[in-house]
């Protein structure tokens, strides 16, 4: 059967060879599907400008479906959709203007979070200058009694493990 090539844009697979792949990648359906995919990530202002220049698709408005789909030359957006998109564009423009003016950033943004984080870190560093009292070792709840644990799980003695005088590492 051989290898098969799957095109993510077109959601289709075919036998993988140079001729078939080149024919598919240069085909009209693939190019439309690829354009539709990248259109999902376009700027809202560009989409609004394009949709406002188009006339409404009568078939889509009457039935809610269009045979041409995303490649239709008419607009499939209702008045409410256009209003929402327009409001989104205005909101993005306002936030861009605020950033350019250097005005206070509204709460809940990454800059706000970074500012709070810096304050927390500075407080933690100032508190770490104080000498810390060592925390005594405690076994997790539910463990067997200390004398029943294997030596590898027992706490070290208070001064650490004794080192034999003739011990050589390496």
PyMOL commands that set and color helices and strands:
alter all, ss='L'
color gray80, all
select helices_A, chain A and resi 18-25+28-39+44-53+58-63+69-71+79-101+110-128+146-148+151-153
alter helices_A, ss='H'
color red, helices_A
select strands_A, chain A and resi 4-7+12-15
alter strands_A, ss='S'
color yellow, strands_A
deselect
rebuild
show_as cartoon
